[in-house]
Amino acid sequence: MYRFQVTAHTQMGESIAIVGSIPQLGQWDVSKSLPLHTDSHTYPLWWVEVDIPGNGQKVEYKYLKKKPDGTFHWECPGDNRWIILDASAEKYTIVVEDLQFGKVNPYPYGYWEKPIPTPPPKENGKRIVVIGSSVALGCSAWLLRGWAQLLKETLEEKYGYQLLNVSEIGANVTTTIKRFPQVVTPHNPEVVIISLSLGNEGFAYCPPHQRRALQQRFESGLQELIRMTREIGAIPILGSVYPHSHYTPEHNWLLYDTHHRMLSWGVPVLDWLTVLNDGNGRFAPGLEFDAAHPNSEGHRRMFSVIDITLFSPERLANMKAETKKKSTSPVRLYDKPSLTISYNPTHGSLLFHNTTNSPATISLNSIPPQLKSSDFYLLKQPCNPQACLFFSPKDNSILNIPPSTQLEYFPLSFFFSPTQTQVLFYDGNLAILQRDSKSLYLVNLSPHEYNVHPMWQEVSDALKPLTPGFYEDSFNPDAPFRTMIIGQYGLESRVKVPPRQALFFTYTCSLSERKRIAILPLGDRCAVRMLLHKMEYDGPAYPFDLTRTTNLSDVAHIIETGFEDMWNPAYLQYNPEHGRIYHTKWTGLSFAHEVEEGENPLENMYPILQRMKRRYQARAKRFWFTIQNSDEILFIRTGYATRGQVEDLMAKLKHKCQNKPFRLLILSEQPSGEFAGLENVFHENLYFNPDAMYNNLEYWLQCTEIMRKILNRFGISTKNLFWCPPNI
């Protein structure tokens, strides 16, 4: 029995039929075509079951769309669909999967509706196990006679070997590592062929910034599977990566990047990338069944590049002997009474053991270059703050080992394995690796400092799964920008990772156990914004950052009325003499940075007003978000103010803050006595001139240090500074 099925979208009254070259299919007479069936549960899938006897004959056919008036529409001109009859179909049902109506594949795909009985594996003889995903299983090849089945038949005939295929549809490195002990180890195989794809890691459809992370996880997972294979005494062989019809030239570059690394691992690689690739990461013409799978011809090409002599008894014996030579026992590299260094070839790790009560230093030049499997090593158990968290043979020739300490450093690639960490982010330079629910590594492989902050949306989103709270650098918690605050929107603080260094962050406390203090500038000019920028305390812009507000009463009224009229076109007028936009309702308010190059506000203010509306609506939204979500607020105002204006402002802020703690800092050249006795009001007799800052960097830096000291007195630092997300 053959069950022909195809996906077809139809209009009311239309139906699908099949006609072909044999009597059972009408012998190309459309009046004798067989109607297909569908129902409300399976539409748009249509199917029909046909009993066709025979063995080895080729049957050709096509689908038709029957119109309500009884006429037929052929699915497409050109080549016919076809299958080769199989004698077993007289007892069992073959599902002929034809995918889309109107899209004829050059090679058919069919599979048994239910697994047909097969003899159990022989007790004796060499066994080869294939573990992989759907392509390794034979999907999209006729009757699943893919490369693995062709290899099975060949090895059985030539060498008498048994090939057992334990592949699984949808498998990736993570699921395969988990399955390995249950489905591979019990068979006691001579050889394990590991055949997985980047496609099942999500490589084709993930955002571009996630591609390198998936690539690295895939490679590390393969290396873990190689190690597991060797641990059970078997010989590992890798199936290479292969194309996908939704890959781009960048995917293609990364494919070859992975392929070349796989070739360097000292393991035989079945090179399918070269034979299947069209040069751009996609299947070559005529080899694709669907986006992710080769057709029968593609599988035949994959099988054709396998060197069968690789499995000869002589070569297997040689490979096994080579594997035994590569002992998995640690190799002593340096042996002194006070310090030993050992190399563990299983993971490529280096073990340092200081047996004395004094610190020890060692030159990494004493380690043979061939035993340095990475140019970056991380400490697996970073529990000793006196130890070095990382080292790089390229950058650091001296390593310090604390007294009475044993430290094991692993190559960075080891940590990308799904059994070790979860890769939250990796772009080839910065890696964020979650070790467990409350600790993570930040690794900077570049020669430049990495500035990780909430404005970096991809990183902020990647950190959302972490437990909300405060995380601190376990090795240097008091250094600036070494506190990571994780909230419901992801990262809420700036973290700096020095060049070619690693940081290890651990959970310190919940968000409720430490106050997050926000800084909200209230004008009168952009001096505060400029100083926060130099301190790197600045986050998203707020409404008063780039305005001039000479009258504090205007500021109080703007806040009281919710900023709405701040961008109201009815109140905005451009002054060409001053090059500024003035507000006619709040006459102390003006804008100097809203007209962009090439715009003529005298002739057309519309685009400027629309941009201001979007910009200041967003800034106002962030202003209220900060008030609602921070734990405490420091409002900062520069410029002259009267006591009455400050009292009015404080009353309105108190109403808007809804009993949330807040303070007001006024920076102006006037006696502090003006504000004596006002609760939560602080004054500094200072003037920061933004024009002078623009013209004199030294002055700008001097002012920045003064501001830093002031904020320190208020208890604000990088350990508790609140950052508003850029996009709310």
C-alpha positions in Angstrom: 0.0 0.0 0.0 1.2 3.5 -0.8 -0.2 6.6 0.9 0.4 9.6 -1.3 0.1 12.9 0.6 0.7 16.5 -0.4 0.0 19.9 1.1 -2.4 22.0 -1.0 -4.4 25.1 -0.4 -7.8 25.2 -2.1 -10.8 27.4 -2.6 -14.4 26.4 -1.8 -15.5 23.6 -4.1 -11.9 22.7 -5.2 -10.3 19.4 -4.5 -7.0 17.5 -5.2 -6.5 14.4 -7.4 -3.6 12.2 -8.5 -3.0 10.8 -12.0 -0.1 8.7 -13.2 1.5 6.2 -15.6 -0.1 3.0 -14.3 -3.7 1.7 -14.3 -4.0 2.2 -10.6 -3.4 5.9 -11.1 -5.5 6.3 -14.3 -2.7 6.0 -16.9 -2.6 9.8 -17.4 -6.4 10.0 -18.1 -7.6 12.8 -15.9 -11.1 11.4 -16.0 -9.7 8.3 -14.2 -7.7 10.3 -11.7 -8.0 9.4 -8.0 -9.4 12.0 -5.6 -7.5 12.8 -2.5 -9.1 13.3 0.9 -8.8 15.9 3.7 -10.7 17.0 6.7 -11.0 19.9 9.2 -8.2 18.4 11.4 -5.6 17.8 8.7 -6.2 20.4 6.0 -4.3 21.5 4.0 -2.8 18.0 3.9 -4.5 15.8 1.3 -4.0 12.0 0.9 -5.1 8.9 -0.8 -4.1 5.2 -0.3 -3.4 3.1 -3.4 -2.6 -0.6 -3.6 0.1 -1.0 -6.2 1.9 -4.3 -6.7 5.4 -4.6 -8.1 9.1 -4.4 -7.3 11.7 -2.2 -8.9 9.4 -0.5 -11.5 9.3 3.2 -11.8 5.9 4.9 -11.5 5.4 8.6 -12.6 2.5 10.8 -11.5 1.3 14.3 -10.8 -1.3 16.0 -8.8 -4.3 17.9 -10.2 -6.6 20.6 -8.8 -10.2 19.9 -9.7 -12.3 23.0 -10.1 -16.0 23.3 -9.1 -17.0 23.2 -12.8 -15.3 19.8 -13.2 -12.2 21.0 -15.1 -8.7 20.1 -13.9 -5.6 22.2 -13.4 -2.2 20.4 -13.5 0.1 21.3 -10.6 3.0 22.4 -12.8 4.6 21.8 -16.2 7.9 20.0 -16.6 9.1 16.9 -14.7 6.8 14.4 -13.2 6.9 13.0 -9.7 8.1 9.4 -9.4 8.7 6.5 -7.1 10.3 3.1 -7.4 8.0 0.3 -6.3 9.0 -1.9 -3.4 7.8 -5.5 -2.9 7.4 -5.0 0.9 4.6 -2.5 0.2 2.4 -5.4 -0.5 2.5 -6.1 3.3 3.3 -2.7 4.8 2.3 0.9 4.0 4.8 3.4 2.5 4.0 7.1 3.1 5.0 9.1 0.0 5.7 12.6 1.3 5.3 15.0 -1.6 5.4 18.3 0.4 3.9 21.2 -1.6 1.4 21.0 -4.4 3.2 22.6 -7.4 6.7 22.0 -6.2 8.1 18.8 -7.7 11.3 17.5 -6.0 13.7 15.8 -8.3 13.9 12.7 -6.0 11.1 11.2 -4.0 10.8 10.8 -0.2 8.9 8.0 1.3 9.0 6.1 4.6 7.3 3.1 6.3 4.1 4.2 8.1 5.2 1.9 10.9 8.6 0.4 11.5 8.9 -2.9 9.7 10.4 -5.8 11.6 14.1 -6.1 11.4 16.4 -8.9 12.8 18.0 -8.1 16.2 21.7 -7.1 16.3 24.1 -10.0 16.3 25.8 -10.8 19.5 29.3 -11.0 18.1 31.2 -9.0 15.6 32.4 -5.4 15.4 29.7 -2.8 15.9 29.6 0.7 14.6 27.1 3.1 16.1 25.8 6.2 14.3 24.4 8.9 16.6 23.1 12.1 15.1 20.0 13.9 13.9 17.4 13.4 11.2 19.9 13.5 8.3 21.9 10.7 10.0 18.6 8.8 10.4 18.0 9.1 6.6 15.2 11.5 6.6 14.2 12.8 3.2 15.9 9.8 1.4 13.6 7.2 -0.2 12.7 4.6 2.5 15.3 6.3 4.8 18.1 4.8 2.7 20.3 7.7 3.5 24.1 7.8 3.8 24.1 5.8 7.0 21.9 3.0 5.6 24.1 2.9 2.5 27.2 2.7 4.8 25.5 0.0 6.8 24.9 -2.2 3.8 28.4 -1.7 2.5 30.2 -2.4 5.8 28.1 -5.5 6.4 28.9 -6.8 2.9 32.6 -5.9 2.9 33.7 -6.5 6.4 30.8 -8.2 8.2 30.3 -5.3 10.6 27.1 -4.3 12.2 26.0 -0.7 12.0 23.5 0.5 14.5 21.8 3.8 14.0 20.6 5.4 17.2 20.1 8.9 15.7 17.1 11.0 16.7 15.0 13.6 14.8 15.8 17.1 16.1 18.9 16.0 18.0 21.5 18.7 19.0 24.7 18.4 21.0 22.9 18.9 24.3 20.3 16.1 23.8 22.9 13.8 22.2 25.3 14.2 25.2 22.4 13.3 27.5 21.4 10.2 25.4 24.9 8.9 24.8 25.2 6.7 27.9 21.9 5.1 27.3 21.9 4.5 23.6 25.6 4.2 22.7 27.6 2.8 25.6 25.5 -0.5 26.0 26.4 -1.5 22.5 30.2 -1.6 23.2 30.9 -0.2 19.8 34.2 -0.3 17.9 33.5 3.1 16.2 31.0 5.9 17.0 30.1 8.2 14.1 28.9 11.5 15.5 26.8 13.3 12.9 25.1 16.5 14.0 24.3 19.9 12.4 24.5 23.5 13.3 20.9 23.8 12.0 19.5 21.9 15.0 21.2 24.4 17.3 19.0 27.1 15.8 21.8 28.5 13.6 19.6 29.3 10.6 17.0 31.5 12.3 18.7 32.9 15.4 19.5 36.7 15.5 22.9 37.4 14.0 24.5 38.3 17.4 23.7 34.8 18.6 25.4 32.8 15.8 28.9 32.7 17.3 27.5 31.5 20.6 25.6 28.6 19.0 28.7 27.8 16.9 30.9 27.7 20.0 28.4 25.6 21.9 28.1 23.2 19.0 31.9 22.8 18.7 32.4 22.3 22.4 29.5 19.7 22.5 31.2 17.8 19.7 34.5 17.7 21.6 32.6 16.4 24.7 31.1 13.7 22.6 34.6 12.8 21.3 35.8 12.5 24.8 32.8 10.3 25.8 33.5 8.1 22.9 37.1 7.6 23.8 36.2 6.9 27.4 34.2 3.8 26.4 37.2 2.6 24.3 35.7 3.5 20.9 37.1 5.4 17.9 35.3 8.7 17.2 34.5 9.7 13.7 32.8 13.0 12.9 30.3 13.9 10.2 31.0 17.4 9.0 28.6 20.3 9.1 26.5 20.7 6.0 24.4 23.4 4.3 20.9 24.7 4.9 18.8 26.5 2.4 18.2 29.4 4.6 21.9 30.1 5.3 23.5 33.4 4.2 27.1 34.1 3.2 27.9 34.9 6.8 26.5 31.5 7.9 28.7 30.0 5.1 31.8 31.6 6.5 31.0 30.3 10.0 30.3 26.9 8.6 33.8 26.7 7.1 35.2 28.2 10.3 33.8 25.3 12.3 34.7 22.8 9.5 38.4 23.8 9.6 38.5 23.6 13.4 37.0 20.1 13.3 39.7 19.0 10.9 42.3 20.1 13.5 41.0 17.9 16.3 42.8 14.7 15.2 39.6 12.9 14.5 38.5 11.6 11.0 35.9 13.9 9.5 33.5 12.8 6.8 33.5 15.9 4.5 30.0 16.5 3.5 30.2 20.3 3.4 32.3 20.4 0.2 30.1 17.9 -1.7 26.7 19.5 -0.7 27.5 23.2 -0.6 26.7 25.6 -3.5 29.4 28.0 -2.3 27.1 30.1 -0.3 26.1 27.8 2.5 23.0 26.4 0.7 22.4 23.0 -0.9 23.8 22.7 -4.4 21.1 22.5 -7.1 19.3 19.2 -7.2 20.4 18.0 -3.8 17.8 19.6 -1.5 14.6 18.0 -0.4 13.7 20.8 2.0 15.6 23.7 3.7 17.3 21.4 6.2 17.6 18.0 4.5 19.3 16.6 1.4 17.3 14.4 -0.9 18.1 10.9 -2.0 20.8 12.2 -4.4 22.2 14.4 -1.7 22.5 11.3 0.6 24.1 9.4 -2.2 26.7 12.1 -2.6 27.3 12.1 1.2 27.9 8.4 1.1 30.2 8.7 -2.0 32.8 10.8 -0.1 33.2 8.3 2.7 36.4 6.4 2.4 35.3 2.8 3.1 38.9 1.7 3.8 38.8 4.0 6.8 36.8 1.1 8.4 39.1 -1.7 7.3 40.3 -3.9 10.2 43.9 -2.7 9.7 43.1 1.0 9.9 40.7 0.6 12.8 43.5 -1.3 14.6 45.9 1.5 13.9 43.5 4.2 15.0 42.8 2.2 18.2 46.5 2.0 18.9 47.0 5.7 18.3 44.1 6.4 20.7 45.8 4.2 23.4 49.1 6.1 22.9 47.2 9.3 23.7 46.9 8.4 27.4 44.2 10.1 29.4 46.3 9.9 32.5 47.7 13.3 33.7 51.2 14.1 32.5 53.6 15.7 35.0 55.2 18.8 33.4 56.9 20.4 36.4 57.9 18.6 39.5 59.5 20.5 42.4 59.1 19.9 46.2 57.1 23.1 46.4 55.1 23.1 43.2 53.9 20.6 40.6 52.2 21.2 37.3 50.2 18.4 35.5 48.5 18.3 32.1 45.3 16.4 31.8 44.8 15.4 28.1 41.2 14.5 28.6 40.1 18.1 28.7 43.4 19.8 28.0 43.4 21.2 31.5 46.5 22.3 33.6 46.7 21.5 37.3 48.9 23.6 39.6 49.6 22.4 43.1 51.4 24.5 45.7 52.2 22.3 48.7 53.9 25.1 50.7 52.6 27.7 53.1 54.0 30.5 50.9 52.8 31.9 47.6 54.5 30.4 44.5 55.1 31.9 41.1 55.6 30.0 37.9 56.6 31.0 34.4 54.2 29.6 31.8 57.2 29.3 29.5 58.0 26.1 31.4 54.9 24.4 29.8 55.6 22.8 26.4 53.7 24.8 23.7 52.1 21.6 22.3 50.4 21.0 25.7 48.8 24.5 25.7 45.5 23.6 24.0 44.1 27.1 24.3 45.3 30.7 24.4 42.9 31.4 27.3 42.4 29.3 30.4 39.8 29.7 33.2 39.7 28.5 36.7 36.9 25.9 37.0 36.3 26.4 40.8 36.9 30.1 41.4 36.5 30.0 45.1 39.9 31.5 46.2 40.1 35.3 45.7 43.9 35.2 46.0 44.1 32.9 43.0 44.3 34.1 39.4 40.9 33.6 37.7 42.4 33.2 34.3 45.6 33.2 32.4 46.7 33.5 28.8 50.0 32.0 27.7 50.2 34.7 25.1 49.7 37.6 27.5 51.0 36.6 30.9 54.2 34.7 31.4 54.0 34.5 35.3 51.2 32.8 37.3 50.7 33.2 41.0 49.6 30.2 43.0 48.4 30.9 46.6 49.8 28.8 49.6 48.6 25.3 50.1 46.4 25.5 47.0 45.5 23.2 44.1 44.1 25.0 41.0 42.9 23.5 37.8 42.6 25.7 34.7 40.6 24.6 31.7 40.7 25.8 28.1 37.9 28.4 27.4 36.3 26.0 24.9 35.7 23.5 27.7 33.3 26.0 29.3 31.2 26.4 26.2 30.1 22.7 26.4 26.4 22.4 27.3 27.4 20.2 30.3 29.5 23.0 31.8 27.8 26.4 31.3 25.0 28.0 29.5 26.3 30.4 26.8 24.2 33.6 27.3 26.1 35.7 24.9 29.1 35.3 22.6 30.2 37.5 19.6 33.7 36.2 19.1 35.2 38.7 21.6 32.9 38.9 24.6 31.6 35.7 26.2 29.0 35.6 29.0 28.8 32.1 30.4 26.3 31.1 33.2 27.9 28.5 35.4 24.8 28.0 37.6 21.7 30.0 38.6 23.7 32.5 40.6 27.2 32.8 39.1 28.6 33.6 35.7 31.8 34.4 33.8 32.4 37.5 31.7 35.4 36.9 29.4 36.9 39.5 27.1 39.1 38.0 24.4 39.7 41.3 22.6 42.7 43.6 23.2 40.2 46.4 24.1 38.1 47.1 27.2 34.5 45.9 26.9 31.9 48.3 28.2 28.8 46.1 29.0 25.7 48.2 29.8 21.9 48.2 29.6 22.0 50.2 26.3 23.4 47.0 24.7 20.0 45.5 24.1 21.2 42.0 23.0 23.3 41.6 26.2 20.7 43.0 28.5 18.1 40.6 27.0 20.6 37.7 27.3 20.9 38.3 31.1 17.1 38.3 31.8 17.0 34.6 32.8 19.4 35.2 35.7 17.9 35.4 39.2 17.2 39.1 39.8 19.5 40.7 42.3 23.0 42.1 42.8 26.0 40.2 41.4 29.6 41.2 42.3 33.1 40.4 41.0 34.2 37.7 43.4 37.8 38.6 43.0 37.6 42.4 43.1 34.2 43.4 44.4 35.1 47.0 45.3 36.5 48.0 41.9 34.4 50.4 39.9 31.9 48.9 37.5 32.2 45.4 39.0 28.7 45.2 40.2 26.1 43.7 38.0 22.4 44.5 38.8 19.9 42.2 37.2 16.2 43.3 37.2 13.1 42.2 35.4 14.3 43.9 32.2 17.8 42.3 32.3 21.0 44.3 33.0 20.6 47.5 35.0 24.2 48.5 35.5 27.4 49.1 33.6 30.2 46.5 33.9 33.7 47.0 32.5 35.7 44.0 31.4 39.4 44.8 30.9 41.2 43.7 27.8 41.9 39.9 27.5 40.6 39.3 31.0 37.9 37.3 32.7 35.6 38.3 35.6 33.6 36.0 37.8 30.3 37.3 39.2 28.3 35.7 42.0 24.9 36.5 43.4 25.3 38.8 46.5 21.8 39.7 47.5 18.3 40.3 46.2 17.1 43.6 44.8 15.1 44.3 48.0 18.2 44.1 50.2 20.1 47.0 48.7 18.8 50.4 47.5 19.2 51.2 43.8 19.6 55.0 43.6 18.7 56.9 40.5 20.1 60.3 39.4 17.6 62.6 37.7 19.0 65.9 36.4 16.5 68.9 36.4 18.5 71.4 34.4 19.2 74.4 34.2 21.6 73.4 31.5 23.4 70.2 30.4 26.2 70.4 32.9 25.0 67.5 35.1 24.5 65.3 32.0 28.0 66.1 30.8 29.6 65.2 34.1 27.6 62.0 34.5 28.8 61.1 30.9 32.4 61.5 31.9 31.9 59.4 35.0 30.1 56.9 32.8 27.1 57.1 35.2 24.9 58.2 32.3 22.1 56.0 30.9 19.2 56.9 28.7 18.5 60.7 28.3 15.8 62.4 30.4 13.7 65.4 29.5 15.9 68.2 31.0 19.3 66.8 29.9 19.7 68.9 26.7 17.4 71.8 27.4 17.9 75.2 29.1 15.5 75.8 32.0 16.4 79.2 33.6 13.3 79.2 35.8 13.0 76.5 38.5 9.3 77.3 38.8 8.9 76.2 35.2 10.6 72.9 36.0 8.2 72.3 38.9 5.2 73.0 36.7 6.4 70.8 33.9 6.8 67.9 36.2 3.4 68.6 37.9 1.6 68.6 34.5 3.4 65.4 33.3 5.6 67.0 30.6 2.7 66.9 28.1 3.0 70.5 26.9 6.8 70.2 26.7 6.6 69.1 23.0 3.2 70.7 22.2 3.7 72.4 18.7 1.4 75.2 19.8 4.0 76.4 22.3 7.2 75.9 20.2 8.7 78.7 18.2 12.1 78.8 16.4 14.3 81.8 16.8 16.8 82.0 13.8 18.9 84.7 15.5 19.6 82.4 18.5 19.3 79.1 16.6 17.0 77.8 19.4 13.5 76.7 19.8 11.7 78.6 22.6 8.7 77.6 24.6 6.0 80.2 24.9 4.1 78.6 27.9 7.2 78.1 30.0 9.3 81.0 28.9 12.4 79.8 30.7 12.5 76.7 28.6 14.4 76.4 25.3 16.0 73.8 23.1 19.3 74.1 21.3 19.9 70.6 19.9 16.7 69.7 18.0 17.4 71.2 14.5 19.5 68.8 12.5 21.8 69.5 9.6 20.0 70.3 6.3 16.7 71.2 8.0 15.1 74.7 7.5 12.8 75.3 10.5 11.6 78.6 9.0 10.1 76.8 6.0 9.2 73.5 7.5 9.0 72.8 11.3 7.0 69.6 10.9 9.7 67.0 10.9 11.5 68.7 13.8 8.3 68.9 15.8 7.5 65.2 15.1 11.0 64.2 16.2 10.7 66.2 19.3 7.4 64.6 20.2 8.9 61.1 19.8 12.1 62.0 21.7 10.6 63.8 24.6 7.7 61.4 25.0 10.3 58.6 25.4 12.4 60.7 27.8 9.4 61.6 29.9 8.3 57.9 30.0 11.8 57.0 31.2 11.6 59.8 33.8 8.4 58.3 35.3 9.7 54.7 35.0 12.8 55.7 37.0 10.7 57.2 39.7 8.5 54.2 39.9 11.2 51.5 39.7 14.2 52.8 41.6 14.5 52.6 45.4 15.6 56.1 46.0 16.1 59.2 43.8 18.7 62.0 43.8 17.4 65.0 41.8 20.1 67.4 40.7 19.5 71.0 39.7 22.2 73.6 38.6 21.6 77.3 38.5 20.2 80.0 40.8 17.0 79.2 42.8 15.0 80.9 45.6 13.8 79.2 48.7 10.2 79.5 47.6 10.9 77.9 44.3 12.6 75.0 46.0 9.8 74.5 48.5 7.3 74.5 45.6 9.4 71.9 43.7 9.8 69.7 46.7 6.1 69.6 47.3 5.4 68.6 43.8 8.2 66.0 43.7 6.8 64.5 47.0 3.4 64.1 45.3 4.9 62.5 42.2 7.3 60.2 44.1 4.4 58.9 46.2 6.4 58.6 49.5 9.4 57.1 47.8 12.6 58.5 49.4 14.2 61.3 47.4 16.7 64.1 47.8 17.3 67.3 45.9 20.9 68.6 45.3 21.2 72.2 44.2 24.5 73.3 42.6 24.6 77.1 42.3 26.8 80.1 43.2 24.7 81.4 46.1 24.9 81.0 49.9 23.7 77.7 51.2 21.8 79.4 54.0 19.1 80.2 51.5 18.0 76.6 51.9 18.8 75.9 55.5 16.3 73.7 57.3 14.6 72.3 54.2 14.3 68.6 54.6 16.1 66.5 52.1 17.5 69.6 50.3 21.3 69.9 49.9 23.2 72.7 48.4 26.8 73.1 47.1 28.1 76.6 46.3 29.5 75.6 42.9 29.1 76.5 39.3 29.8 74.0 36.5 30.0 75.8 33.1 29.1 73.4 30.3 30.5 75.8 27.6 33.9 75.8 29.3 33.7 72.0 29.5 33.2 71.8 25.8 36.2 74.0 25.2 38.6 72.7 27.9 38.8 68.9 28.6 41.0 69.5 31.7 38.3 71.7 33.2 35.7 69.1 32.3 37.7 66.4 34.1 38.2 68.6 37.1 34.5 69.2 37.4 33.9 65.5 37.0 36.1 64.6 40.0 34.3 67.2 42.1 30.9 65.7 41.1 32.2 62.1 41.8 33.1 63.1 45.4 29.7 64.7 45.9 27.9 61.6 44.8 30.2 59.5 47.0 29.0 61.5 49.9 25.5 60.7 48.9 26.4 57.0 49.0 26.0 56.6 45.2 28.5 54.5 43.3 28.6 51.9 40.6 27.5 49.3 43.2 24.0 50.8 43.6 23.4 53.2 40.7 20.0 52.6 39.0 19.9 52.5 35.2 16.6 52.9 33.4 16.2 50.6 30.4 16.6 52.4 27.1 13.4 51.0 25.6 10.5 50.7 28.0 
